[in-house]
Amino acid sequence: MGTVEETLKCPACQDFFTDPVKLPCRHDFCLTCIQAVCEDGPFFCPECQILLPSNITLEIDASLQSKVNDFIIKSLTSSPRTETKSSSVILCDHCIAAPSEAIRTCLTCDASLCQAHALLHQQRSVLREHTVVEVTQDLLSLKCKEHRDELKFFCLEERVPVCCLCVLVGAHKNHKAARLHEACTDLKVIK
């Protein structure tokens, strides 16, 4: 990795900056990365560990974002290796300016997530309840074919995963059902 490229990458997610912000200590981070690090505790710089004021205003560094965008565009247009990337690579749905490879899929958001956005899902309390799985290209295979909703329940009569709409108004309306993770645990104990 060249030194120019290194200066355009976030030290937290190790990927090109997305909405970079500069802290008072002069270290740069992606906005979502620094928010994820500092959401539940004291606000400090992950690089130098300096405690920062809790009322700090994080502003996007448009100049740095422009440099990142220019670098990415230049490397995509001048590099012959752009065609060698496998078509099976899934990109993060939240990284707009600098697409990152996804490592997880959120079934609740219907989104593929890079390392930084997957970390955000783990750390933000409002996103913590989402169902996050290994990255998949075939999101619909993990959802109800009829309602396109998450498979959160297990029909005990037909022994198949179902969504909440199947249990409430669908084909499994009068069937006994259990939460999917509870049914999995019970089935493991029976075996």
DRENDO-1510 file (C-alpha; in Angstrom, 1 decimal, always signed):
<recs>
REC; n; res; u; v; w
REC; 1; MET; +0.0; +0.0; +0.0 .
REC; 2; GLY; +1.4; +3.4; -1.0 .
REC; 3; THR; +1.8; +6.3; +1.4 .
REC; 4; VAL; -0.8; +8.4; -0.5 .
REC; 5; GLU; -3.3; +5.5; -0.2 .
REC; 6; GLU; -2.6; +5.1; +3.5 .
REC; 7; THR; -3.4; +8.8; +4.2 .
REC; 8; LEU; -6.8; +8.3; +2.5 .
REC; 9; LYS; -7.9; +5.4; +4.7 .
REC; 10; CYS; -9.6; +5.4; +8.1 .
REC; 11; PRO; -7.5; +3.9; +10.9 .
REC; 12; ALA; -10.6; +2.4; +12.5 .
REC; 13; CYS; -12.1; +0.5; +9.5 .
REC; 14; GLN; -9.0; +0.4; +7.4 .
REC; 15; ASP; -11.0; +1.4; +4.3 .
REC; 16; PHE; -11.1; +4.6; +2.3 .
REC; 17; PHE; -12.7; +7.5; +4.2 .
REC; 18; THR; -16.5; +7.9; +4.0 .
REC; 19; ASP; -17.6; +11.3; +5.3 .
REC; 20; PRO; -14.2; +12.0; +7.0 .
REC; 21; VAL; -14.1; +14.1; +10.1 .
REC; 22; LYS; -11.0; +15.7; +11.6 .
REC; 23; LEU; -10.7; +15.6; +15.4 .
REC; 24; PRO; -9.1; +18.5; +17.4 .
REC; 25; CYS; -6.0; +16.2; +17.8 .
REC; 26; ARG; -5.7; +16.3; +14.0 .
REC; 27; HIS; -6.6; +12.6; +13.4 .
REC; 28; ASP; -9.1; +11.7; +10.7 .
REC; 29; PHE; -11.8; +9.1; +10.9 .
REC; 30; CYS; -15.0; +8.1; +9.0 .
REC; 31; LEU; -18.0; +9.8; +10.6 .
REC; 32; THR; -19.7; +6.5; +11.3 .
REC; 33; CYS; -16.5; +4.9; +12.7 .
REC; 34; ILE; -16.0; +7.7; +15.2 .
REC; 35; GLN; -19.6; +7.7; +16.1 .
REC; 36; ALA; -19.6; +4.0; +16.7 .
REC; 37; VAL; -16.5; +4.2; +18.9 .
REC; 38; CYS; -17.8; +7.0; +21.0 .
REC; 39; GLU; -21.5; +6.2; +21.2 .
REC; 40; ASP; -21.7; +4.7; +24.6 .
REC; 41; GLY; -18.8; +6.1; +26.5 .
REC; 42; PRO; -16.4; +9.0; +26.8 .
REC; 43; PHE; -15.4; +10.7; +23.6 .
REC; 44; PHE; -11.8; +10.0; +22.9 .
REC; 45; CYS; -9.5; +9.7; +19.9 .
REC; 46; PRO; -8.9; +6.0; +19.1 .
REC; 47; GLU; -5.4; +6.9; +17.7 .
REC; 48; CYS; -3.9; +9.0; +20.5 .
REC; 49; GLN; -6.4; +8.3; +23.3 .
REC; 50; ILE; -6.9; +12.0; +24.1 .
REC; 51; LEU; -10.2; +12.7; +25.8 .
REC; 52; LEU; -12.2; +15.1; +23.7 .
REC; 53; PRO; -15.1; +17.4; +24.8 .
REC; 54; SER; -18.5; +15.8; +24.9 .
REC; 55; ASN; -20.1; +18.7; +23.0 .
REC; 56; ILE; -17.7; +18.5; +20.1 .
REC; 57; THR; -19.2; +19.2; +16.6 .
REC; 58; LEU; -18.1; +16.7; +14.0 .
REC; 59; GLU; -18.0; +18.3; +10.5 .
REC; 60; ILE; -17.3; +16.5; +7.3 .
REC; 61; ASP; -13.9; +17.4; +5.8 .
REC; 62; ALA; -15.0; +18.0; +2.2 .
REC; 63; SER; -11.4; +18.5; +1.1 .
REC; 64; LEU; -10.3; +15.1; +2.3 .
REC; 65; GLN; -13.5; +13.4; +0.9 .
REC; 66; SER; -12.7; +15.0; -2.4 .
REC; 67; LYS; -9.1; +13.7; -2.3 .
REC; 68; VAL; -10.5; +10.2; -1.6 .
REC; 69; ASN; -13.0; +10.4; -4.4 .
REC; 70; ASP; -10.3; +11.6; -6.9 .
REC; 71; PHE; -7.9; +8.8; -5.8 .
REC; 72; ILE; -10.5; +6.1; -6.2 .
REC; 73; ILE; -11.7; +7.4; -9.6 .
REC; 74; LYS; -8.1; +7.7; -10.8 .
REC; 75; SER; -7.2; +4.2; -9.6 .
REC; 76; LEU; -10.4; +2.7; -11.2 .
REC; 77; THR; -9.8; +4.4; -14.5 .
REC; 78; SER; -6.0; +3.8; -14.7 .
REC; 79; SER; -5.8; +0.3; -13.2 .
REC; 80; PRO; -6.2; -2.8; -15.4 .
REC; 81; ARG; -7.0; -4.9; -12.3 .
REC; 82; THR; -10.5; -3.5; -12.0 .
REC; 83; GLU; -11.7; -6.3; -14.3 .
REC; 84; THR; -10.0; -9.0; -12.3 .
REC; 85; LYS; -12.3; -8.5; -9.3 .
REC; 86; SER; -14.7; -11.3; -9.0 .
REC; 87; SER; -18.3; -10.7; -9.9 .
REC; 88; SER; -19.3; -12.5; -6.7 .
REC; 89; VAL; -17.9; -9.7; -4.6 .
REC; 90; ILE; -20.7; -8.0; -2.7 .
REC; 91; LEU; -20.4; -4.3; -1.9 .
REC; 92; CYS; -21.6; -2.4; +1.1 .
REC; 93; ASP; -24.9; -0.7; +0.5 .
REC; 94; HIS; -24.0; +2.2; +2.8 .
REC; 95; CYS; -20.6; +3.1; +1.4 .
REC; 96; ILE; -21.5; +5.4; -1.5 .
REC; 97; ALA; -18.4; +7.4; -2.4 .
REC; 98; ALA; -15.9; +4.6; -1.8 .
REC; 99; PRO; -17.5; +1.2; -2.2 .
REC; 100; SER; -16.2; -1.4; +0.3 .
REC; 101; GLU; -16.6; -5.1; +0.3 .
REC; 102; ALA; -19.4; -6.4; +2.4 .
REC; 103; ILE; -18.8; -8.9; +5.2 .
REC; 104; ARG; -22.3; -9.2; +6.6 .
REC; 105; THR; -25.9; -8.9; +5.5 .
REC; 106; CYS; -28.6; -7.3; +7.7 .
REC; 107; LEU; -31.9; -9.0; +7.0 .
REC; 108; THR; -33.8; -6.3; +8.9 .
REC; 109; CYS; -32.4; -3.5; +6.7 .
REC; 110; ASP; -32.1; -5.6; +3.5 .
REC; 111; ALA; -28.5; -4.3; +3.3 .
REC; 112; SER; -25.0; -5.6; +2.8 .
REC; 113; LEU; -22.6; -4.2; +5.3 .
REC; 114; CYS; -18.8; -3.6; +5.2 .
REC; 115; GLN; -16.7; -4.0; +8.4 .
REC; 116; ALA; -17.4; -0.5; +9.6 .
REC; 117; HIS; -21.1; -0.6; +9.1 .
REC; 118; ALA; -21.4; -4.1; +10.6 .
REC; 119; LEU; -19.6; -2.7; +13.6 .
REC; 120; LEU; -22.1; +0.1; +13.7 .
REC; 121; HIS; -24.9; -2.4; +13.8 .
REC; 122; GLN; -23.3; -4.2; +16.8 .
REC; 123; GLN; -22.7; -1.0; +18.7 .
REC; 124; ARG; -25.7; +1.2; +18.1 .
REC; 125; SER; -28.5; +0.2; +20.5 .
REC; 126; VAL; -31.3; +0.9; +17.9 .
REC; 127; LEU; -29.6; -1.5; +15.4 .
REC; 128; ARG; -28.6; -4.2; +17.9 .
REC; 129; GLU; -31.8; -6.1; +17.5 .
REC; 130; HIS; -31.4; -6.4; +13.8 .
REC; 131; THR; -30.7; -9.9; +12.3 .
REC; 132; VAL; -27.2; -9.8; +10.9 .
REC; 133; VAL; -25.8; -12.8; +9.1 .
REC; 134; GLU; -22.8; -13.8; +7.0 .
REC; 135; VAL; -22.8; -11.8; +3.7 .
REC; 136; THR; -25.1; -13.3; +1.1 .
REC; 137; GLN; -26.0; -12.5; -2.5 .
REC; 138; ASP; -29.3; -14.3; -2.2 .
REC; 139; LEU; -31.0; -12.3; +0.4 .
REC; 140; LEU; -34.5; -13.6; -0.5 .
REC; 141; SER; -33.5; -17.2; +0.3 .
REC; 142; LEU; -33.4; -16.1; +4.0 .
REC; 143; LYS; -36.8; -14.4; +3.8 .
REC; 144; CYS; -40.4; -15.6; +3.5 .
REC; 145; LYS; -41.1; -16.4; -0.2 .
REC; 146; GLU; -44.7; -15.2; +0.2 .
REC; 147; HIS; -44.3; -12.1; +2.4 .
REC; 148; ARG; -40.6; -11.2; +1.8 .
REC; 149; ASP; -40.3; -10.8; +5.6 .
REC; 150; GLU; -37.7; -12.2; +8.0 .
REC; 151; LEU; -38.1; -15.8; +9.0 .
REC; 152; LYS; -38.3; -15.3; +12.7 .
REC; 153; PHE; -40.6; -18.2; +13.7 .
REC; 154; PHE; -40.6; -21.9; +13.3 .
REC; 155; CYS; -43.9; -23.7; +12.6 .
REC; 156; LEU; -43.9; -26.6; +14.9 .
REC; 157; GLU; -46.6; -28.5; +13.0 .
REC; 158; GLU; -44.9; -28.3; +9.5 .
REC; 159; ARG; -41.4; -28.0; +10.9 .
REC; 160; VAL; -40.4; -25.0; +8.6 .
REC; 161; PRO; -39.2; -21.5; +9.3 .
REC; 162; VAL; -41.9; -18.9; +8.8 .
REC; 163; CYS; -42.3; -15.1; +9.1 .
REC; 164; CYS; -44.7; -13.3; +11.5 .
REC; 165; LEU; -47.2; -12.7; +8.7 .
REC; 166; CYS; -47.4; -16.4; +8.0 .
REC; 167; VAL; -48.3; -17.0; +11.6 .
REC; 168; LEU; -50.8; -14.1; +11.9 .
REC; 169; VAL; -52.6; -14.2; +8.6 .
REC; 170; GLY; -50.9; -16.7; +6.3 .
REC; 171; ALA; -50.8; -20.4; +5.7 .
REC; 172; HIS; -49.6; -21.1; +9.2 .
REC; 173; LYS; -52.3; -19.0; +10.9 .
REC; 174; ASN; -53.7; -21.7; +13.3 .
REC; 175; HIS; -50.4; -23.6; +13.7 .
REC; 176; LYS; -48.3; -23.6; +16.8 .
REC; 177; ALA; -45.1; -21.7; +16.3 .
REC; 178; ALA; -42.0; -20.8; +18.4 .
REC; 179; ARG; -39.3; -18.2; +17.9 .
REC; 180; LEU; -36.8; -19.5; +15.4 .
REC; 181; HIS; -33.8; -19.3; +17.7 .
REC; 182; GLU; -35.7; -21.0; +20.6 .
REC; 183; ALA; -36.8; -23.8; +18.2 .
REC; 184; CYS; -33.2; -24.3; +17.0 .
REC; 185; THR; -32.0; -24.6; +20.6 .
REC; 186; ASP; -34.8; -27.1; +21.4 .
REC; 187; LEU; -34.1; -29.2; +18.3 .
REC; 188; LYS; -30.4; -29.3; +19.2 .
REC; 189; VAL; -31.2; -30.6; +22.7 .
REC; 190; ILE; -33.5; -33.3; +21.3 .
REC; 191; LYS; -30.9; -34.6; +18.9 .
</recs>
